[in-house]
Amino acid sequence: MKKEIELLAPGGDIGSIKAAIAAGADAIYCGLNKFNARNRATNLDFEDLYGIINLAHKNNCKVFLTLNIIIVGSEIPALIRLLNKLVNTRIDGVIVQDFGLFYLLSLYFKGLEIHASTQLNTHNEGQINFLRKLTATRVNLSRELNIVEIKALTLMGLENSISTEVFVHGSYCISFSGICYLSSVHGANSGNRGRCSQPCRDRYLTTPEGNNFPLNLKDNSAYFDLREISDAGVASIKIEGRIKKYEYVYTVVNSWKNQIRSFYDQNRLNSDNSDLYRVFNRNFSNAYLKGDIHKDMFIDNPRDNSIQHLSDIHDYSTHDQLAKDKLALLEEKDDITTNVKHKIEHLSIAKIPLILSISGKLHMPLKVSVKTPDTSFIVLSEMNLVNAHTHTLNNKKSAALGLNYDALLERLSVFKNTEYYLKQIELEKLQSDLFISFKAFNSVKNRILSILNDPNELIDPIDVPFLKKQHPLTIQSGLAVLISSPEDVHLGNNTSADIFFQLPDCCKSECAQLIELFLKNKQLTPWFPSILIGENYSAAVKFLLQVHPKFIVTNNSGIAYEAYKNGIPWIAGPYLNIVNSFSLLCLKEYFNCYGAFISNEISKYQIKSIIAPDNFKLYYSIYHPILLLTSRQCLLHQTVGCEKNTIDEDCIKNCNRSSTITNLKKVSLFIKKTKGNYHCIYNQNNFLNTDIVTDLPDIFSRFLIDLRDIKTKTEIGVNKSGVIQLFTNLLEGNPDSRKELNHVIYPSTNSQYIKGI
């Protein structure tokens, strides 16, 4: 019999967690007040976690903790303290984005099961191999994938002991996850830090197509696609919504649980999804799953669609009838809230009460009787008790604990860091003025903890070694130039700069020409994009193996894995979001990485804390158009319009158009679709950071300038060769070069370098 699919529910606060459990969730994902990608959710204190785990496990529900953000260096000590506590809980797994955290977990905290976050944007086989090497046991696949792509990756994952998880209900993002910087640039609220302010759902000035919310997608719902998802071998289906309230969580989880029961028990699917429309929604679409990416995925209103849905399904002849039904729906929503509140109010996340009865006599072992609501047992000390006289004689040899109430209470305070609380200590049967060695008492205490924590043994805190500060570079930092057009290859003729050439997202149709270009121009270094799906990933691997370049830059971990496997030196690109030293260690030690770009999201002070491993090169982009997001959807539909309603391969291959949208603060976003690439949005002003050259000298081996033809509001007063010369002068210490660059390239911004994340 096929294993039943897991229903994974959101838990943004305690009420939502209880609601998910009451509705029949098989697992819950929730976050603490730190290190999770939904800072706008209420989230939990660590003390809450014990009771939540206990309540969930009593109801056959797993708990996965979200640690799914990128983590800056100053936070690593606090992170390690958290992990040292977490390993001694009964948490079922942790959800991770940061490579440094993968490194720490796989090397030092092996008892914690690792799930790869959707923020890692897993969409090809190489990425699954990459995550397998990092000891992940499950990956959350990209939301943009269709069922054929999901099935292929799931099968490959299962062959390598990795299961897959797929979002089936809740908000769609307009961008591929993990490479959206819109909120970060426009407000210093990084999506990679759980602070996304959702500017994609903001109102913009009305577009030529007449839309006010041109980036706003309907919600995802695969409610009627459960059979196909199950047949694909997916292990877990995930409901989005950690900023949603408990009535939403209960209603959606309950609806999905009923669908699962109907499918597995009766081999049929419910055809009624009306309950899903009774709570918050933006209408629904399953277009990504079906591989039918079309104009109707958008909705020109980010607010709750429940009322509008009434008008859509009923052809009201009078306004009074519509008003009556609206009132009825609002009353029904109130009833849902009240009913769910009643269902969860008896569910408790209180810690489990623990009663210890401590007894003993002189020259006899200490006896501790342990009692909880579910179990009772006795632990005896390995050494006998002594009196004050004996203790005084032996005091020079070993310290001992006086067995009085205050001393025992202090030594038993360790139970505060468990899912139990010390309700009572009974000493009536303990003879007075007795002592026991600290070593013997600690042994008793640890045996009690071990039994209560069954089947897991208690793990002592791990002291993770940190990297030592590297020696300053002994050579001058060099320049690297990014291009994407064969017409610009000549720029490398009169410069010592490295020339990086960006490959397209969809390189299948151009693979032969690209191979020929690189074989003729050995000085070019391939720059692989973030997104490489299906046949385009296969084409990129074919290119890599046939060209076999001296080294590559890649923003895709799947290509990084292939380079590592084939002995090709590789550099981690800026969109792999590297922000801490342990991420660098991870890439070097696990994948023989040659060097890495440090993320442009972080500030001067955050960069300062990064220490590279020995013989590892650091890179930084000091000039580039700022990529805000990349989408598999067509961004022209809602702006300037398109004669096609659906994206096809021809669109990706041949479309070369631009558009602009402007928010109500008069800030423009530049939409760019180039041949062979997905739709992108760029900031109105390019990034230019000449300060870092003198702020942080002797750290970076190369500084990158991006000279691809991406039009924004930033104007450049010289040709590309002139730009290269100006930046060369800057790196050579020319005192006038900074002023000249800021005059020639204008307007620009370096706000991320100042604000950080």
Secondary structure, DSSP 4 states (H G I P E B T S, - for coil): -PPPPEEEEEESSHHHHHHHHHHT-SEEEEEBSSS-S-TTS--B-HHHHHHHHHHHHHTT-EEEEEE-S---GGGHHHHHHHHHHHTTS---EEEE--HHHHHHHHHH-TTS-EEE-GGG-B-SHHHHHHHHHTTEEEEEB-TT--HHHHHHHHHHHHHTT-EEEEEEEEPPPSS-TT---HHHHTTS--GGGT----GGGS-BSPPTTS-S-TT-BPEEE-TT-HHHHHHTT-SEEEE--TTS-HHHHHHHHHHHHHHHHHHHHHS------GGGGSSS-S-EE-HHHHT--BGGGB-S--S--HHHHHHHH---SSHHHHHHHHHHHHHHHHHHHHHHHHHHTT---PPEEEEEEEEB-BTSEEEEEEE-SS-EEEEEEEEEBEEHHHHHHHTTT--EEE-SHHHHHHHTGGGGGSSEEEEEEE-TTBPSSEEEEHHHHHHHHHHHHHHHTTTSPP-PPP-PPPPPPPPPPSS--EEEEEE--GGGGGGGTT--SEEEEEPPSS-TTTHHHHHHHHHH-TTEEEEE-S---THHHHHHHHHHHHH--S-EEES-HHHHHHHHHTT--EEE-GGG---SHHHHHHHHHHH---EEEPPTTS-HHHHHT--PPTT-EEEEEEEE--EEEEESS-SSTTTT--S-SB--HHHHHH--EEEEEEBTTS-EEEEEE-TTS-EEEEESSEEE--THHHHSTTS-SEEEEE-S----S-EESS-HHHHHHHHHHHHTT-TTHHHHHHHHEESEE-HHHHH--
